[in-house]
C-alpha cells in the first residue's frame, strides 16, 4: 500500500516533465511549419536572383513601375510642425496624419441601400489632415489645414462639418498663417 502511495506522490514529478517535453516538441514542430510556409511566401524565385552558397541573400527592390514614385516626405513641413505640436500638447492621445474620412466615420445601420452606397462613396472621397484619438483609438477631434482661407465654406468642408458633427467628433480648421499657441492647443482640440 505504501508503494502505491509513493508512486502516486512521484507521478506528478514524472508526468510534468514528460508533458512539458512533449509540448515543447509540438511547439517546435509548429514553428518549423510556420517558418516553412513563410519562406514559401516571401522567398525570391530563381528568376529574381541566383542563390550563391555561403552568401546571404540581399534584399532586392521591385523594379519601379512607370507613373509611380515614392514621396520624399509623407507630410509637408507645415504639416510636420502641426504633427509635433499636437504630439507635444496631447501626450495622452494618439495623432494620426492624413486619414480618410471613411476610416473615422461609419454609417448607421438604418440607412437604406442606395442612400448608404452614395454616402459611402462620399466618405471615400474625403480625407482630413489629422485625427486625434484617445488611447483606445476612438476619434476625439479632426483637424484640417486648408491651403487657402476661403471666404465661405467649400462643399467638402460643409460635408465634413455636418458629418463629423452628427458623429459627435470635433472638427477644427486651422489657418496655415496663424497656428494656435502651444499652451492653448489642448483646450482647442479637446474643448473646455
Number of C-alpha atoms within 10 A of each C-alpha: 6 7 8 9 10 10 12 11 11 11 11 11 10 11 11 11 11 12 11 11 12 12 12 12 12 12 12 12 12 12 12 12 12 12 12 12 12 11 11 11 9 8 12 15 10 8 6 10 12 10 13 8 7 6 7 8 13 8 8 9 6 7 6 9 7 6 5 7 8 7 7 7 8 11 15 9 10 11 18 14 13 21 18 12 17 21 16 15 18 19 11 11 19 18 20 18 19 15 15 17 21 17 11 20 16 12 14 8 8 7 11 9 10 9 10 15 13 11 16 16 12 14 21 13 12 15 18 21 19 22 25 24 19 14 11 8 13 14 22 18 22 26 19 20 19 14 10 9 13 8 6 8 11 10 9 13 17 12 15 20 18 12 17 18 12 10 13 11 20 19 21 15 15 16 14 15 10 7 14 14 10 11 11 10 17 17 11 13 19 13 9 6
